[in-house]
């Protein structure tokens, strides 16, 4: 059973950013040694490559939020392979506290939503990627190297 999630109206959502950080999830979708990134078509970070991600809705647990984001933004059903960590991006426009998950594709063909103009797998972070997310990919690579060496 899929529960109905209530989302704030845009005006309230934007006003909230003036006073409070957002609790978000980012999903590192892995395919062999590559990671799926999307080029944002909307602010913040318009025209930058970024990880699929989004706001956690009230009453939604983090795992479900990560799976929902992959489905809504890319039409992908994913398997969460692990929790990477918590990262913070306190910029003037919006302060995100993001919970990052490593995932693999279970099924689906990539279909982008309105938030992105492209989706592509990268072996290395492109130069025009959202800055704090480069650290996330660096950390994921280190985690995967450590797992392989065990």
VOKOLKOL-256676 format. One record per residue (C-alpha): residue in three letters; x, y, z; chain. Coordinates in pm, whole numbers, plus 50000, padded with zeros to 5 digits. Each point is the difference from the previous one (the first is absolute). Layout:
BEGIN
+-----+-------+-------+-------+---+
!   r !    c1 !    c2 !    c3 ! c !
+-----+-------+-------+-------+---+
! ALA !     X !     Y !     Z ! A !
...
+-----+-------+-------+-------+---+
//
This chain:
BEGIN
+-----+-------+-------+-------+---+
!   r !    c1 !    c2 !    c3 ! c !
+-----+-------+-------+-------+---+
! UNK ! 50000 ! 50000 ! 50000 ! A !
! UNK ! 50137 ! 50341 ! 49898 ! A !
! UNK ! 49923 ! 50271 ! 50249 ! A !
! UNK ! 49897 ! 50344 ! 49881 ! A !
! UNK ! 50266 ! 50258 ! 50084 ! A !
! UNK ! 49903 ! 50357 ! 50065 ! A !
! UNK ! 50228 ! 50260 ! 49840 ! A !
! UNK ! 50008 ! 50367 ! 50092 ! A !
! UNK ! 49876 ! 50260 ! 49753 ! A !
! UNK ! 50289 ! 50171 ! 49815 ! A !
! UNK ! 49953 ! 50335 ! 50178 ! A !
! UNK ! 50022 ! 49837 ! 50344 ! A !
! UNK ! 50287 ! 49776 ! 49889 ! A !
! UNK ! 50201 ! 50305 ! 49885 ! A !
! UNK ! 49922 ! 50197 ! 50317 ! A !
! UNK ! 50110 ! 49708 ! 50217 ! A !
! UNK ! 50350 ! 50023 ! 49843 ! A !
! UNK ! 50047 ! 50344 ! 50155 ! A !
! UNK ! 49993 ! 49852 ! 50350 ! A !
! UNK ! 50069 ! 49627 ! 50005 ! A !
! UNK ! 50218 ! 49737 ! 49831 ! A !
! UNK ! 49843 ! 49731 ! 49784 ! A !
! UNK ! 50034 ! 49630 ! 50077 ! A !
! UNK ! 50081 ! 49839 ! 49667 ! A !
! UNK ! 50122 ! 49676 ! 49841 ! A !
! UNK ! 50247 ! 49953 ! 49716 ! A !
! UNK ! 50031 ! 49672 ! 49812 ! A !
! UNK ! 50328 ! 49880 ! 49850 ! A !
! UNK ! 49877 ! 49760 ! 49732 ! A !
! UNK ! 50286 ! 49774 ! 49902 ! A !
! UNK ! 50047 ! 49799 ! 49681 ! A !
! UNK ! 50332 ! 49807 ! 50009 ! A !
! UNK ! 50258 ! 50275 ! 50056 ! A !
! UNK ! 49778 ! 50290 ! 49889 ! A !
! UNK ! 49750 ! 50224 ! 50178 ! A !
! UNK ! 49679 ! 50150 ! 49864 ! A !
! UNK ! 49981 ! 50378 ! 50001 ! A !
! UNK ! 49738 ! 50238 ! 49866 ! A !
! UNK ! 50048 ! 50351 ! 49862 ! A !
! UNK ! 49767 ! 50229 ! 50191 ! A !
! UNK ! 49760 ! 50212 ! 49798 ! A !
! UNK ! 49874 ! 50200 ! 50299 ! A !
! UNK ! 50156 ! 50190 ! 50294 ! A !
! UNK ! 50184 ! 49939 ! 50222 ! A !
! UNK ! 50304 ! 49896 ! 49798 ! A !
! UNK ! 49835 ! 50044 ! 49660 ! A !
! UNK ! 50214 ! 49847 ! 49718 ! A !
! UNK ! 50224 ! 49813 ! 50248 ! A !
! UNK ! 50033 ! 49622 ! 50016 ! A !
! UNK ! 49861 ! 49862 ! 50324 ! A !
! UNK ! 49888 ! 49688 ! 50181 ! A !
! UNK ! 49630 ! 49917 ! 49996 ! A !
! UNK ! 49857 ! 50129 ! 50324 ! A !
! UNK ! 49712 ! 50166 ! 50173 ! A !
! UNK ! 49823 ! 50110 ! 50314 ! A !
! UNK ! 49888 ! 49746 ! 50258 ! A !
! UNK ! 49624 ! 50034 ! 50054 ! A !
! UNK ! 49840 ! 49997 ! 50344 ! A !
! UNK ! 49938 ! 49641 ! 50121 ! A !
! UNK ! 50227 ! 49858 ! 49727 ! A !
! UNK ! 50300 ! 49796 ! 50110 ! A !
! UNK ! 50336 ! 50064 ! 49834 ! A !
! UNK ! 50016 ! 49669 ! 49809 ! A !
! UNK ! 49657 ! 50059 ! 49849 ! A !
! UNK ! 50094 ! 50358 ! 49910 ! A !
! UNK ! 50311 ! 49882 ! 49814 ! A !
! UNK ! 49799 ! 49741 ! 49805 ! A !
! UNK ! 49726 ! 50255 ! 49925 ! A !
! UNK ! 50251 ! 50253 ! 49867 ! A !
! UNK ! 50151 ! 49744 ! 49760 ! A !
! UNK ! 49652 ! 49910 ! 49876 ! A !
! UNK ! 49868 ! 50358 ! 49969 ! A !
! UNK ! 50311 ! 50156 ! 49847 ! A !
! UNK ! 50120 ! 49713 ! 49780 ! A !
! UNK ! 49726 ! 49736 ! 49977 ! A !
! UNK ! 50236 ! 49747 ! 50162 ! A !
! UNK ! 49928 ! 49740 ! 50265 ! A !
! UNK ! 50314 ! 49971 ! 50207 ! A !
! UNK ! 50144 ! 49773 ! 50265 ! A !
! UNK ! 50171 ! 50188 ! 50281 ! A !
! UNK ! 50344 ! 49845 ! 50045 ! A !
! UNK ! 50100 ! 50202 ! 50302 ! A !
! UNK ! 50005 ! 50327 ! 50187 ! A !
! UNK ! 50296 ! 50223 ! 49910 ! A !
! UNK ! 49961 ! 50277 ! 50255 ! A !
! UNK ! 49859 ! 50342 ! 50084 ! A !
! UNK ! 50125 ! 50308 ! 49815 ! A !
! UNK ! 49921 ! 50366 ! 50042 ! A !
! UNK ! 49975 ! 50277 ! 49743 ! A !
! UNK ! 49933 ! 50328 ! 50181 ! A !
! UNK ! 49979 ! 50251 ! 49716 ! A !
! UNK ! 49808 ! 50328 ! 49998 ! A !
! UNK ! 49724 ! 49877 ! 49768 ! A !
! UNK ! 49928 ! 49680 ! 50191 ! A !
! UNK ! 50153 ! 49802 ! 50285 ! A !
! UNK ! 49973 ! 49626 ! 49935 ! A !
! UNK ! 50087 ! 49724 ! 50245 ! A !
! UNK ! 50009 ! 49699 ! 49771 ! A !
! UNK ! 50001 ! 49628 ! 50075 ! A !
! UNK ! 50184 ! 49818 ! 49723 ! A !
! UNK ! 49928 ! 49645 ! 49883 ! A !
! UNK ! 50184 ! 49774 ! 49757 ! A !
! UNK ! 49758 ! 49821 ! 49765 ! A !
! UNK ! 49985 ! 49769 ! 49701 ! A !
! UNK ! 49732 ! 49983 ! 49732 ! A !
! UNK ! 49747 ! 49717 ! 50037 ! A !
! UNK ! 49782 ! 50099 ! 49708 ! A !
! UNK ! 49887 ! 50284 ! 49781 ! A !
! UNK ! 50114 ! 50206 ! 49706 ! A !
! UNK ! 50129 ! 50348 ! 50077 ! A !
! UNK ! 49731 ! 50261 ! 49944 ! A !
! UNK ! 50090 ! 50344 ! 50138 ! A !
! UNK ! 49752 ! 50225 ! 50175 ! A !
! UNK ! 49977 ! 50382 ! 49971 ! A !
! UNK ! 50304 ! 50054 ! 50224 ! A !
! UNK ! 50263 ! 49879 ! 49754 ! A !
! UNK ! 50093 ! 50042 ! 49636 ! A !
! UNK ! 50239 ! 49701 ! 49980 ! A !
! UNK ! 50087 ! 49682 ! 50186 ! A !
! UNK ! 50332 ! 49825 ! 49948 ! A !
! UNK ! 50237 ! 49754 ! 50168 ! A !
! UNK ! 50344 ! 50138 ! 50092 ! A !
! UNK ! 50314 ! 49819 ! 50115 ! A !
! UNK ! 50135 ! 50323 ! 50151 ! A !
! UNK ! 49823 ! 50313 ! 50123 ! A !
! UNK ! 49972 ! 50256 ! 49717 ! A !
! UNK ! 50151 ! 50346 ! 50064 ! A !
! UNK ! 49655 ! 50164 ! 49990 ! A !
! UNK ! 49855 ! 49789 ! 50280 ! A !
! UNK ! 49837 ! 50135 ! 50316 ! A !
! UNK ! 50309 ! 50061 ! 50220 ! A !
! UNK ! 49902 ! 49827 ! 50325 ! A !
! UNK ! 49882 ! 49692 ! 49809 ! A !
! UNK ! 50350 ! 49945 ! 49860 ! A !
! UNK ! 50103 ! 49917 ! 50358 ! A !
! UNK ! 49713 ! 49752 ! 50022 ! A !
! UNK ! 50122 ! 49816 ! 49688 ! A !
! UNK ! 50358 ! 50007 ! 50134 ! A !
! UNK ! 49880 ! 49842 ! 50325 ! A !
! UNK ! 49791 ! 49738 ! 49815 ! A !
! UNK ! 50303 ! 49898 ! 49794 ! A !
! UNK ! 50204 ! 49959 ! 50319 ! A !
! UNK ! 49727 ! 49785 ! 50158 ! A !
! UNK ! 49979 ! 49780 ! 49691 ! A !
! UNK ! 50382 ! 49961 ! 49984 ! A !
! UNK ! 50003 ! 49895 ! 50364 ! A !
! UNK ! 49723 ! 49744 ! 49942 ! A !
! UNK ! 50186 ! 49851 ! 49703 ! A !
! UNK ! 50321 ! 49965 ! 50201 ! A !
! UNK ! 49830 ! 49799 ! 50274 ! A !
+-----+-------+-------+-------+---+
//
